[in-house]
Amino acid sequence: MSQPQQPDDSVGGTALLQASSERIEALLIASSVGGDLARERAEELVRVVVDLYGAGLERVLDVLHDAGHLGEEALEALAGDPLVSGLLLVHGLHPFDLTTRVARALDSVRPYLGSHGGDVELVEITDGGVVRLRLTGSCDGCASSSATLELAVDGAVRDAAPEVTDIEVLPATPPPGFIPISSLRLRTSGAEGERAAGWHVLERPEDLIEGQATGRVLAGTAAVVCRIGTELFAFRDRCPSCEGSLAGAALHRLAGGPVGAAVLRCTGCGHHFDVRRAGAGLDGSDEMLDPFPLLMRDGTVQIATPTAAAVL
């Protein structure tokens, strides 16, 4: 993971594009009050404006190409900007095809999957726009697979490829067949009666202390963020053994442990947990920390935490 960056105070490109789309739709609905003719004219106005800006964007790319400035580096920069990338997609001008964008989206979540000892494989993309994936390694069937799929994989793929119609997961083990990702949204990792709430920007990531679990509160949920070099790992701020806080606990390597190992020791009960292996317990028990998905998105550090779910 790259060095944490200070969050931008401006609205993210993806969020701005989504908010604008929703506002346009709301205005079109409101125009229906004036009757069908008013609605049709409003829709035509939107189409004319969209076509105009689309033609302008296409001309900009042509000018840059003719001037020799639309090389690989420039294309990467355009595709990497959420707002520009979204506009290029709307007008069919994106430089990367669907398969490439999905593959790049999966690459962006691999640091989180790797913290669980797992990975994700792109199996196929159907003609109907269905993305089929397979979890590999210890991620398949682990307690946090549901959160991993919904919050990391699903979100990244849909941001990069909004034309995707569905995401399905092929189990790495029998029984054969596809599991719709919607079936995994009923339960995610965390305490009983909780489910995923979404992503939250981690404020002031530059204040995180190297080799220490720093306490933060995200959307009312207490969390600790562990910094190991440029890598970040997030967990619920609760020791599964003594239920005490882990904030302020130091990270270290046990005697004889491998280089790069990061062990968090609870200051309350002394139990040890492997930070890089999703908080797995190291004292001969099945107890483990509750990991939260963490990603670098739109130049910010974002963490997904659960919230109370409705009764299913």
N, C-alpha and C positions, 0 to 999 in steps of 0.2 A: 504494500500500500504506500502511496506517495505521502510526502510530508503533509500533515493536516494544514488546511488553509483556513483563513478567517472567513466566516460566512459573509456573503454579500447581503447588504441590507435591502437591495432591490428584489422585486418579485422574480422568481426563476422563470426561464424561458418557457418551459413546459407548462408551468402553472398559469403564466400569462396567456398562452395560446388557448388553454382549456377555458380560462375565465372569459376570454373574448368570445369563444365559440358559444358558451352558455348564454352570454349576454345577447348575442345576435339572435339566438333561438328564442330567448325571452321577448325580445322586441318584435320578432315575427309573430309570435303568439298574440302579443298585445295588439298588433295591427289587425288581427282577425276581428276585433271588436267593430271595425268599420265595414265589415262584410267581406265576401270572397274577393271582390275586385281589389279592395285595399290590400288584402293579404297577397294576392298575385303580384301586384305592383311592388310591394315591399320585397318579395322574393326575387323579382326581376332586378330590382336595384342592387340587391346583394350579389346576384350572379354577375351583373355588369362590373361592379367594383372588383370582385374576386378575379374575373377574367382580365381586367385591366392590370391589376397588380401582378397577376401571373405572367402576363406578357412582358411586363417591365422586368420581373426577376429573370425571365428567360433571356431577355436582351442583355441584362447585366452580365450574365454568365457568358454569353456570346462575345461581348466586348472584352471581358477578361481573358477568354480563350484566345481571341484573335491577337490580343496584345502580348500573349505569352506569359500571362500571370496566373493562369488557372492550372497550376501544376498539382502534384500529389499533396504537397504540404498545404496548399490553399484549400483543396477539396477536403482534407482531413479537418481543417479548422472550421469550414462551413458545416460539415456533417457533425462536428462535435459541439456546436452551439445549439442548445435545445430549441430556441425560438426560430432561428434560421432553418434548422433541420426540419422542424415542423411545417414551416411555410413551403419549403421545397417539396416535402411529401404531398402536401395539399395540391400542388400544381404539377405533380409528376416529374419533378426536376431533380430529385435526390440522386446524388452520384453513386450510391451503393444500392444494389438490389436487395430484395427481401431476405434472401438467405444470408447475405453478408451482414445485414443489420441485426438479424437474430443472433448470428454467431458472435458478433461483437458485444451484444447485450449480455450473452451468457458469459463471455470473458470478463465482463465488468463485475459479475457476482461471484466469480470463482474464489476471490480472497476470502469471502465469508464461508462458502462451501468448504474451502480448504481448512478453515478453522474447526470444522466438524469431521475432518478426515475424509471428505467426500468430494464428488465432482458431479457435473451434469453433462450429458451427451445429447447432441441434437440428432434425433433419429431420422426425421423427415419433416417436410412441410408439404401438405397436400395441396392439390389444385384448388380446393375450397378455402385455403388459408388457415388450416388447422396445423398448429405446431405440435409435434410429438417429441417428447423428451424422455430420457431415462436417467435416473439418479444412480450413481455408482459409488463404490466405497462404503464407508460406514454411514454415509448420509441416508442410504436407502433403509427405511424402516426404523430410523432412530427417532427418539422422542420429539425432536424438533423439526422433523421432515415437513410437517404441515406448514409451520411458520416459514421455513426456508422456501417452500414452493410458492406460497401465496405472496409473501412480502418481498422476497428477493427476486426469484426467477420470473414470476408472473408480472410483477411491476416493471422490471427492467425490459422484458420482451415487449410489453404493451407500449412502453414509452418510445422504444426504438421502432416499433412496427405496429402502429395503430390499426392497420388494415387486417391484422390477424383476427380471425373469427373465434378461435378457441385454443386452449392449451391443454394437452392431454399428456399423462405420464405413463410410460410403459414400465411396469415393475421389473426390477432386475432379477427377481425370483418368481416362481410360479405362485398363484395361478396366472396363466397367460391372459392377455387382453389389456385394454386401455382403461385407465382410471381418470375420469374427468377431474380437472383441478377443482371444480366447484364442490365436489364431494369432500374435499380436504378442508374446506373453509368452515366446517362445523366446529372444529376444535383445533387449537394451536397449542404450542408449548406454553407452560405457565401454570399458575394455580388453577384449581378447579373452578369452573364457571367463568373462565376468561376466554377472550379471543382477541385477534389482532386488531389494533386500532388504526394502524398506519404509521407513516414515517414522521419523525420529529427531528428538526435540525438541532444539532449539538452546538450550543453557544460556547464561544471562547475555547475552541479545541486547543489553542496554543497554550492555555493555562494548565493542561494536563501534565502531570509530573512523571518523568521517565522512571520506570520501575516501581510504580505505585498504583494502587486502585483508588481512583478519585471519585468521590460521591457526586452524583448529579440527580436532579429531579426532572423527569420528562413526562409531561402531561399527567402530573400527579403520581407518577410511579417512581419510586426510589431505585436508582441504578448506580452501578460503579463501572467506570471505564478504565481499562488497564492499557497503559502505553508501553510498548516494547520497541524501542527504536522508533521507526516510522509507522509501525503497525499498531492498530487499535482493536480492542476486544471489549465487548459490553456484556454485563450480566445484571440480573436482579440483585439489588443490595440486600441479600439475605443469605446467611450461612445455613445450608440444609441440615447441619448437625446441631448447632446451638440456637439457630434463628436470630443470631446477632448481626449487627451491621458489619460490612466488610470495608467500609470507607476508611482510607488511610493505611490499609494493610500493604505491606511491602511485597514485591515480587523477587524471587531468588531462584537459584538452581540448587537442587539437592545434591549432596555429596555423591559423586559417581554418576550423576545425571548427564545426558547429552548436552553438547554445546548448543546454546540457543533455547534450551528449555526454560519455561517460565512457570514457576510454582507460586501460587498465592496461599499464604498461611493466615488462617483466621486468627485474629488477635484475641478472640474470646475463648475458643476451645482448642486452638492449636491444630485443627485439621488442615490438610493440604489439598489443593486442587490444581489440576493442570490447565492453565489458561489456554494454551494452544490447542488442546483437545476438548474444546467446548466445556471446560470446567469439570472434567472427570475427576472423581475422588481418588486419592492416592494412599488412603489409609486402610485398605482392605474392605471397604464397604461399597455399596452401590450408590451412595449419595453423590450428587453432582450439582454444580451450580446451574442456575437457569439462564442460558445464554439468550441475548437479544440480537437479532440481525443488525449488522452495521455495514454501511456502504458509503463510498464517496460518490456523491451525485451533485451535478450542477455546481461543482466547486465547493461543496459543503460536506460536513460529516453528518450523516443521518442515521438515526437509530429507530427501530420499530419496537414499540412496547405494547403489551396487551391492555385491555380495559374490560370492565364488566360486560358480559354478553347477556342478551335476552334469553329467556328460557326457551329451549328448542322443543 
